[in-house]
Amino acid sequence: MPLPTMTGVGRLVDDPELKFTQSGKAVATVRLAFNSRRLNQQTQQWEDGDTFWVRGTLWEKLAENATESLAKGMEVLVTGELRTEQWEKDGQKHSQPSLLIRSIAPNLAYATAQVTKAGAQQNGGQQRPAQAQRPQVQNRQAPPQDDPWATSPSGNEPPF
């Protein structure tokens, strides 16, 4: 049975922390807070409800990109698999939820971003095959004669 997947909007509690394993793989950790904020109808004030705290882990190029792009306090959209970390300390067993992050991005409702496409060398350290770098369009059909988007009478303007 696969682990549960979570997608949500949370806030970074700290700056992402980047480290490298002994084999040289990048790994970053982030602490995230998800809370349920609601409007109190009687006072017309926003109130914070319960908060879910989770430590997230990012690997390889995602870890490096997140460390360069994200900072403490940013609201982010995040997707990943929920896990349980377990350890023993001083004879006591401990556990806490964790999130293996598959994607993370700033919420553009509260920030701006300048996006640059990762090159072939940034694809997890693997070179893509030549045909994957340049997609080929085959069997392309001409647009229908009555398609207003197919051609523009003034060159670059939409037909409205």
FIRO-10172 format. One record per atom (N, C-alpha, C): residue number from 0; residue in one letter; x, y, z. Coordinates in steps of 0.001 Angstrom, whole numbers. Layout:
<atoms>
- NUM a X Y Z
...
</atoms>
This chain:
<atoms>
- 0 m 843 -1165 0
- 0 m 0 0 0
- 0 m 897 1238 0
- 1 p 642 2180 -900
- 1 p 1484 3384 -951
- 1 p 1232 4305 246
- 2 l 2221 5118 524
- 2 l 2088 6108 1594
- 2 l 1100 7191 1174
- 3 p 421 7831 2139
- 3 p -519 8890 1776
- 3 p 203 10104 1211
- 4 t -401 10702 204
- 4 t 151 11901 -416
- 4 t -584 13111 135
- 5 m 184 14160 385
- 5 m -386 15388 924
- 5 m -56 16539 -17
- 6 t -1036 17359 -294
- 6 t -823 18606 -1009
- 6 t -1462 19700 -176
- 7 g -703 20757 108
- 7 g -1256 21814 926
- 7 g -461 23095 828
- 8 v -1026 24130 1408
- 8 v -374 25432 1478
- 8 v 81 25631 2907
- 9 g 1377 25818 3086
- 9 g 1944 26006 4412
- 9 g 2922 27162 4410
- 10 r 3559 27355 5541
- 10 r 4523 28445 5684
- 10 r 5848 27877 6160
- 11 l 6952 28372 5574
- 11 l 8292 27938 5992
- 11 l 8605 28568 7344
- 12 v 8958 27738 8311
- 12 v 9280 28196 9654
- 12 v 10727 28684 9721
- 13 d 11609 28079 8928
- 13 d 13026 28439 8846
- 13 d 13449 28451 7387
- 14 d 14631 29005 7117
- 14 d 15220 28866 5792
- 14 d 15507 27390 5529
- 15 p 15382 26922 4279
- 15 p 15775 25548 3979
- 15 p 17254 25336 4320
- 16 e 17577 24177 4865
- 16 e 18953 23857 5266
- 16 e 19487 22776 4326
- 17 l 20528 23115 3573
- 17 l 21105 22215 2577
- 17 l 22338 21527 3137
- 18 k 22398 20209 2962
- 18 k 23568 19403 3324
- 18 k 23825 18421 2196
- 19 f 24951 17725 2291
- 19 f 25280 16713 1296
- 19 f 25605 15400 1993
- 20 t 25124 14296 1416
- 20 t 25435 12985 1968
- 20 t 26893 12654 1655
- 21 q 27402 11572 2232
- 21 q 28781 11170 1967
- 21 q 28991 10827 504
- 22 s 27943 10378 -166
- 22 s 28058 10059 -1594
- 22 s 27891 11290 -2478
- 23 g 27638 12462 -1879
- 23 g 27561 13701 -2640
- 23 g 26165 14128 -3048
- 24 k 25121 13426 -2610
- 24 k 23753 13817 -2961
- 24 k 23295 14954 -2069
- 25 a 22655 15946 -2677
- 25 a 22121 17085 -1927
- 25 a 20840 16671 -1216
- 26 v 20703 17116 28
- 26 v 19481 16888 793
- 26 v 19203 18153 1599
- 27 a 17978 18611 1528
- 27 a 17588 19816 2272
- 27 a 16441 19457 3201
- 28 t 16403 20133 4330
- 28 t 15288 19978 5251
- 28 t 14615 21334 5430
- 29 v 13306 21293 5565
- 29 v 12514 22495 5827
- 29 v 11508 22153 6917
- 30 r 11226 23127 7747
- 30 r 10148 22972 8718
- 30 r 8963 23763 8208
- 31 l 7807 23123 8202
- 31 l 6594 23724 7666
- 31 l 5505 23769 8728
- 32 a 4690 24795 8659
- 32 a 3516 24917 9532
- 32 a 2290 25090 8640
- 33 f 1295 24250 8886
- 33 f 10 24340 8198
- 33 f -1008 24683 9271
- 34 n -1786 25740 9058
- 34 n -2786 26061 10080
- 34 n -4131 26343 9434
- 35 s -5160 26188 10248
- 35 s -6517 26434 9776
- 35 s -6957 27785 10316
- 36 r -6958 28745 9457
- 36 r -7353 30103 9813
- 36 r -8797 30310 9394
- 37 r -9570 30907 10264
- 37 r -10984 31121 9928
- 37 r -11461 32475 10445
- 38 l -12477 32986 9787
- 38 l -13063 34274 10143
- 38 l -14122 34064 11216
- 39 n -13964 34715 12355
- 39 n -14965 34679 13423
- 39 n -16098 35600 12997
- 40 q -17279 35036 12770
- 40 q -18415 35808 12256
- 40 q -18908 36855 13255
- 41 q -18688 36624 14539
- 41 q -19163 37571 15549
- 41 q -18246 38788 15647
- 42 t -16930 38566 15625
- 42 t -15982 39673 15792
- 42 t -15439 40191 14469
- 43 q -15671 39444 13381
- 43 q -15124 39772 12056
- 43 q -13597 39824 12072
- 44 q -12969 39040 12953
- 44 q -11511 38955 13057
- 44 q -11072 37553 12638
- 45 w -9879 37470 12024
- 45 w -9320 36183 11667
- 45 w -8721 35546 12913
- 46 e -8963 34247 13081
- 46 e -8439 33499 14220
- 46 e -7699 32272 13707
- 47 d -6545 31997 14303
- 47 d -5794 30799 13949
- 47 d -6355 29615 14692
- 48 g -6530 28522 13979
- 48 g -7006 27290 14586
- 48 g -5832 26373 14882
- 49 d -6033 25092 14722
- 49 d -4991 24108 14969
- 49 d -3857 24279 13970
- 50 t -2652 23914 14407
- 50 t -1474 23979 13542
- 50 t -860 22601 13432
- 51 f -521 22192 12215
- 51 f 170 20938 11958
- 51 f 1603 21289 11583
- 52 w 2551 20853 12397
- 52 w 3973 21094 12156
- 52 w 4580 19848 11551
- 53 v 5390 20007 10521
- 53 v 6020 18847 9897
- 53 v 7395 19238 9355
- 54 r 8302 18299 9425
- 54 r 9643 18479 8861
- 54 r 9638 17835 7483
- 55 g 10053 18595 6481
- 55 g 10080 18090 5116
- 55 g 11500 17845 4655
- 56 t 11653 16856 3787
- 56 t 12955 16518 3217
- 56 t 12867 16597 1697
- 57 l 13863 17242 1092
- 57 l 13949 17370 -366
- 57 l 15290 16777 -795
- 58 w 15338 16173 -1959
- 58 w 16560 15533 -2429
- 58 w 17033 16099 -3760
- 59 e 18317 15987 -3981
- 59 e 19034 16291 -5214
- 59 e 18754 17695 -5724
- 60 k 18403 17856 -6996
- 60 k 18273 19197 -7580
- 60 k 17122 19974 -6954
- 61 l 16058 19296 -6565
- 61 l 14949 19963 -5889
- 61 l 15437 20601 -4599
- 62 a 16309 19905 -3870
- 62 a 16866 20449 -2626
- 62 a 17687 21702 -2905
- 63 e 18528 21655 -3926
- 63 e 19376 22809 -4262
- 63 e 18538 23990 -4731
- 64 n 17552 23733 -5600
- 64 n 16706 24812 -6118
- 64 n 15870 25444 -5007
- 65 a 15326 24637 -4116
- 65 a 14520 25169 -3016
- 65 a 15371 26021 -2085
- 66 t 16595 25585 -1826
- 66 t 17480 26345 -941
- 66 t 17819 27701 -1540
- 67 e 17984 27762 -2855
- 67 e 18305 29023 -3523
- 67 e 17084 29935 -3659
- 68 s 15880 29361 -3700
- 68 s 14685 30120 -4047
- 68 s 13788 30495 -2875
- 69 l 13796 29717 -1799
- 69 l 12819 29895 -729
- 69 l 13474 30398 546
- 70 a 12687 31073 1375
- 70 a 13214 31635 2614
- 70 a 12154 31566 3713
- 71 k 12612 31697 4928
- 71 k 11756 31680 6111
- 71 k 10589 32654 5942
- 72 g 9406 32213 6336
- 72 g 8221 33060 6289
- 72 g 7421 32968 5010
- 73 m 7999 32396 3951
- 73 m 7276 32305 2677
- 73 m 6140 31296 2777
- 74 e 5028 31631 2122
- 74 e 3937 30682 1993
- 74 e 4219 29851 748
- 75 v 4130 28518 877
- 75 v 4484 27627 -220
- 75 v 3385 26600 -458
- 76 l 3304 26156 -1686
- 76 l 2463 25038 -2067
- 76 l 3371 23831 -2138
- 77 v 3023 22777 -1425
- 77 v 3913 21630 -1306
- 77 v 3133 20333 -1513
- 78 t 3789 19360 -2157
- 78 t 3229 18030 -2366
- 78 t 4278 17007 -1976
- 79 g 3843 15963 -1291
- 79 g 4782 14913 -914
- 79 g 4084 13774 -206
- 80 e 4899 12794 198
- 80 e 4372 11627 896
- 80 e 4605 11762 2387
- 81 l 3551 11513 3151
- 81 l 3657 11541 4611
- 81 l 4302 10250 5092
- 82 r 5213 10392 6045
- 82 r 5921 9264 6639
- 82 r 5975 9464 8145
- 83 t 6440 8448 8838
- 83 t 6671 8563 10268
- 83 t 8144 8305 10528
- 84 e 8834 9295 11085
- 84 e 10229 9109 11496
- 84 e 10216 8516 12896
- 85 q 11055 7515 13114
- 85 q 11141 6887 14424
- 85 q 12595 6815 14852
- 86 w 12850 7062 16160
- 86 w 14195 6962 16700
- 86 w 14115 6656 18184
- 87 e 15245 6251 18707
- 87 e 15323 5961 20131
- 87 e 16409 6825 20742
- 88 k 16096 7462 21861
- 88 k 17047 8331 22557
- 88 k 16897 8094 24055
- 89 d 18006 7796 24693
- 89 d 18023 7540 26134
- 89 d 17018 6463 26536
- 90 g 16906 5417 25702
- 90 g 16006 4317 26012
- 90 g 14543 4594 25722
- 91 q 14220 5795 25271
- 91 q 12838 6170 24958
- 91 q 12629 6146 23436
- 92 k 11528 5561 23004
- 92 k 11183 5555 21586
- 92 k 10401 6822 21271
- 93 h 10758 7455 20170
- 93 h 10101 8686 19723
- 93 h 9658 8514 18276
- 94 s 8657 9273 17894
- 94 s 8222 9305 16496
- 94 s 7604 10665 16204
- 95 q 7660 11033 14940
- 95 q 7044 12282 14502
- 95 q 6727 12167 13014
- 96 p 5721 12913 12551
- 96 p 5425 12884 11117
- 96 p 6518 13612 10337
- 97 s 6733 13168 9104
- 97 s 7654 13858 8207
- 97 s 7058 13813 6807
- 98 l 7596 14637 5937
- 98 l 7075 14762 4581
- 98 l 8219 14631 3596
- 99 l 8164 13629 2721
- 99 l 9121 13499 1633
- 99 l 8590 14347 496
- 100 i 9182 15522 312
- 100 i 8642 16521 -609
- 100 i 9012 16178 -2051
- 101 r 7998 16134 -2906
- 101 r 8184 15874 -4341
- 101 r 8156 17177 -5151
- 102 s 7407 18173 -4664
- 102 s 7396 19482 -5326
- 102 s 7077 20547 -4295
- 103 i 7641 21738 -4529
- 103 i 7431 22865 -3624
- 103 i 7575 24141 -4437
- 104 a 6722 25118 -4156
- 104 a 6762 26375 -4907
- 104 a 6205 27500 -4050
- 105 p 6686 28723 -4275
- 105 p 6125 29856 -3535
- 105 p 4696 30129 -3980
- 106 n 3875 30615 -3062
- 106 n 2508 31020 -3381
- 106 n 2593 32402 -4026
- 107 l 2274 32486 -5303
- 107 l 2421 33739 -6044
- 107 l 1344 34759 -5701
- 108 a 422 34425 -4811
- 108 a -527 35417 -4318
- 108 a 172 36390 -3375
- 109 y 1310 35984 -2811
- 109 y 2014 36802 -1823
- 109 y 3474 37067 -2177
- 110 a 3928 36616 -3330
- 110 a 5326 36804 -3715
- 110 a 5413 36808 -5235
- 111 t 6541 37263 -5739
- 111 t 6814 37148 -7160
- 111 t 7978 36192 -7319
- 112 a 8084 35601 -8487
- 112 a 9164 34650 -8736
- 112 a 9681 34849 -10142
- 113 q 10954 34656 -10314
- 113 q 11548 34657 -11639
- 113 q 11961 33228 -11923
- 114 v 11307 32607 -12869
- 114 v 11502 31191 -13135
- 114 v 12467 31017 -14291
- 115 t 13447 30148 -14102
- 115 t 14355 29770 -15175
- 115 t 14303 28259 -15303
- 116 k 14227 27789 -16511
- 116 k 14126 26357 -16759
- 116 k 15466 25691 -16481
- 117 a 15410 24575 -15779
- 117 a 16622 23818 -15492
- 117 a 17126 23185 -16776
- 118 g 18434 23214 -16966
- 118 g 19042 22607 -18154
- 118 g 19077 21104 -18060
- 119 a 19546 20463 -19083
- 119 a 19610 19002 -19125
- 119 a 20486 18463 -18004
- 120 q 21542 19183 -17629
- 120 q 22422 18722 -16571
- 120 q 21770 18835 -15205
- 121 q 20682 19598 -15093
- 121 q 20016 19778 -13809
- 121 q 18884 18788 -13609
- 122 n 18748 17822 -14473
- 122 n 17686 16831 -14367
- 122 n 18116 15713 -13423
- 123 g 18312 16047 -12156
- 123 g 18726 15040 -11195
- 123 g 20107 14508 -11485
- 124 g 20924 15272 -12212
- 124 g 22273 14847 -12527
- 124 g 22344 13901 -13707
- 125 q 21216 13655 -14387
- 125 q 21202 12722 -15500
- 125 q 21029 13483 -16798
- 126 q 21772 13077 -17815
- 126 q 21646 13667 -19142
- 126 q 20432 13064 -19826
- 127 r 19593 13888 -20408
- 127 r 18421 13392 -21115
- 127 r 18848 12895 -22497
- 128 p 18129 11909 -23037
- 128 p 18412 11496 -24413
- 128 p 18080 12624 -25389
- 129 a 18737 12634 -26537
- 129 a 18595 13719 -27503
- 129 a 17141 13922 -27920
- 130 q 16398 12831 -28147
- 130 q 15011 13004 -28585
- 130 q 14145 13598 -27490
- 131 a 14510 13462 -26219
- 131 a 13720 14056 -25142
- 131 a 13988 15552 -25026
- 132 q 15162 16006 -25475
- 132 q 15487 17420 -25383
- 132 q 14742 18231 -26429
- 133 r 14510 17657 -27573
- 133 r 13818 18362 -28652
- 133 r 12619 17544 -29089
- 134 p 11452 17829 -28532
- 134 p 10272 17045 -28901
- 134 p 9947 17236 -30372
- 135 q 9605 16171 -31030
- 135 q 9260 16195 -32444
- 135 q 7746 16177 -32579
- 136 v 7214 17051 -33416
- 136 v 5783 17072 -33682
- 136 v 5566 16361 -35001
- 137 q 4797 15289 -34940
- 137 q 4525 14515 -36145
- 137 q 3033 14544 -36442
- 138 n 2700 14346 -37691
- 138 n 1305 14317 -38132
- 138 n 569 15587 -37712
- 139 r 1209 16717 -37876
- 139 r 570 17981 -37530
- 139 r -463 18320 -38588
- 140 q -1666 18616 -38134
- 140 q -2754 18935 -39046
- 140 q -2912 20440 -39147
- 141 a -3367 20884 -40289
- 141 a -3652 22304 -40475
- 141 a -4886 22667 -39647
- 142 p -4945 23897 -39105
- 142 p -6122 24292 -38332
- 142 p -7342 24393 -39234
- 143 p -8522 24232 -38650
- 143 p -9743 24361 -39458
- 143 p -9851 25764 -40054
- 144 q -10537 25876 -41184
- 144 q -10674 27150 -41880
- 144 q -11400 28194 -41037
- 145 d -12334 27776 -40179
- 145 d -13102 28727 -39389
- 145 d -12492 28985 -38003
- 146 d -11242 28584 -37771
- 146 d -10575 28789 -36477
- 146 d -10067 30231 -36395
- 147 p -10649 31092 -35515
- 147 p -10227 32488 -35448
- 147 p -8823 32655 -34860
- 148 w -8314 31646 -34172
- 148 w -6984 31743 -33570
- 148 w -5887 31292 -34517
- 149 a -6256 30659 -35633
- 149 a -5259 30137 -36556
- 149 a -4457 31252 -37210
- 150 t -5118 32323 -37604
- 150 t -4420 33457 -38199
- 150 t -4983 34732 -37606
- 151 s -4174 35736 -37566
- 151 s -4603 37016 -37022
- 151 s -4577 38053 -38128
- 152 p -5692 38779 -38327
- 152 p -5714 39748 -39427
- 152 p -4692 40858 -39273
- 153 s -4359 41271 -38058
- 153 s -3404 42363 -37896
- 153 s -2014 41869 -37525
- 154 g -1788 40581 -37574
- 154 g -459 40057 -37314
- 154 g -311 39436 -35938
- 155 n -443 40228 -34856
- 155 n -206 39702 -33517
- 155 n -1375 39857 -32566
- 156 e -2450 40449 -32991
- 156 e -3565 40724 -32100
- 156 e -4602 39612 -32179
- 157 p -5227 39261 -31047
- 157 p -6310 38276 -31083
- 157 p -7523 38855 -31816
- 158 p -8395 37994 -32355
- 158 p -9516 38481 -33169
- 158 p -10722 38928 -32337
- 159 f -10516 39784 -31355
- 159 f -11639 40368 -30610
- 159 f -11302 41743 -30116
</atoms>
